[in-house]
Structures are given as structure tokens and as C-alpha cells.
Amino acid sequence: MICLYVSCPLKPGCGDAFIEATRELVAQTRLEPGNISYAVGKEEGSDDTYVFVESWKDAQALDDHGKLPHFTRGMAAIAPLLAGKPTAHKAVVEE
């Protein structure tokens, strides 16, 4: 299983817009066959950092996710809200 924690620094006051911009992405991603879980939330202790917390069946499922139209639309929707480059932390978890 592949787990990701992606931290997204936002421009001040863009949290609500970020959540709205990710709604379709979250809903569609949860329907992908290789997705185990996918959520978006605010990082504790920060008003302007939001995170994606993801679990995938395998590396192929994660790779496929990055090629889908809802992923491309979602990334385009959040791009103007970002204050910097997102930081991804990846773990391979044995079941």
C-alpha cells in the first residue's frame, strides 16, 4: 500500500476556496479502483496549510490517478490558491 501526505501552503484566507476547489477531485478520486482513502483537511496549528491524505492499493494506482482528467482539473483549480510548492511525503506500508 502507498500512503501520501501532501502539504499545501496557501495564500492567506484561501482555505475555504481550496476546500471548494477540491470537492470534485475528492469525490471522483474516491471512486478510482486503486484508491483506498482520500481526504483533504487543514493542518493542525496552521490557518493557511491544507493537506491531502491518501492511501493507494499500489504504485500503479497512484500513477494512474495522476493521469486522470479530474486530477488535472483539480490541480489547475488549486494552483492560483497556493503560496508555494506542495510538499509530498510518501510511505510504502506493508499490510
N, C-alpha and C positions, 0 to 999 in steps of 0.2 A: 504494500500500500504506500502511496506517495501522499505526504501531507505538506501543505504550504501555508505560510503565514506571511501575507503581503501587507506591509505598512505603507500607507499613502498619506504623505503630508499635504494638507490642503491649504489653500489661501484662507485667511481669516473669514469666518462667517459662512463658509461654503458647505458645512456639514449637511444641512437639510437638502441642498441641491445635489450633493453627492449620493445620498440615500435614494433620492428620486431618480437620479440618472442610472442607478444600478438595478432598479426594480426588474426590468425585463431580463437583464443579464442573469440575475439570481434565479428568477423563475425558470428561464429556459435551461440554464446550466443544471439545475436540479433534475431535469428530465433526461439528461445525457446518460447513456447506458453505463459508462465507466465512472460516473460520479457517485461518491458515497455521501458526501456532505459539502455544502457550500453556503457560507454565510458572510454577511457584511455587518460591521458594527464599529462603534467608536472605541478607540484605545483608551483604557482607563488612565486617568491623570492628564489627559490632553484634550483640549477643546477642538483642535484642528488636525488631529491624526485619526484616520479611519483605517480599518483593516479588512482584508479578505481572509477568511479561514476556510481552507479547502482540504478535502480528502478525496483521493482518486484510487481506483482499482489498481492501476499500474501506470508506468511512464507513457505508454501508448495512448491511454485515455486522456492524460494531461496534454500530450502533444496534439491530439485530435481537437480538444477543446479550443486551443489557440488558433485553430483554422476555421472555426465556425462563424457564420455571419453575426450571431448575437454577441459573440465575444468582440469582434471588430467594432460593432456599433457601440457596445458598452465602453470600450477603451476610448473611442472617439468622443463619447459623451462626457467622460470624466476628465479628459485631457485639459480642458480650459480651467478646471477647478483645482488642479494640482499646483502646489507651491514648490515642488521639487520632484525628483525621480523616486518612484516607489522602490522599496527595498523588500526583496523576497528572501524568505528563509525556508529551505526545503529539507524534509527528512524522509528517509525510507524506513518504514515501520514494518517489522516482521509480524505477521499475525499468528 
